[in-house]
Amino acid sequence: MTTDQIAEKVDCGGKAPLPLCKHCLDLRITPPMVNASTNFAKKSKQGKSKRKRQADWAVASGYRKARAKTN
């Protein structure tokens, strides 16, 4: 898998992951990271998507109520 595909599925903390095969990623193996400079826009986007994933999981599991949608 490419680094972009890995970054979508794994919280990389702003670092660049090295390529990893799909099988290893399915086993939830943390990919090795490259100590690249931090892209703050990308890191912020990853943080927002992580919080959204956690909130969606909590709603689906019944731990929280879904937020009301605004028009």
C-alpha positions, -999 to +999 in steps of 0.1 A: +000+000+000+011+035-006+020+060+022-012+080+015-034+049+018-016+040+051-020+075+065-058+073+059-061+041+080-035+047+107-029+077+129+006+087+120+010+117+142+021+140+114+050+117+104+053+099+070+048+061+072+070+038+051+052+014+027+036-016+042+016-045+027-021-048+031-019-080+050+004-064+077-020-034+079-050-057+084-031-073+113-029-038+128+009-037+127+021-001+132+041+010+101+076+023+106+077+061+104+101+086+087+110+116+109+098+141+083+089+177+090+054+181+103+027+192+079+004+209+104-025+211+080-024+173+073-019+166+110-049+187+119-070+169+093-059+135+107-069+146+143-103+157+131-109+124+113-097+104+143-122+122+166-150+117+141-142+080+138-142+077+176-175+096+179-191+074+151-180+043+169-195+056+202-228+063+185-229+029+167-220+011+200-248+029+219-225+048+243-236+082+230-264+098+212-259+112+177-257+149+173-286+168+158-279+177+122-281+214+113-295+227+081 
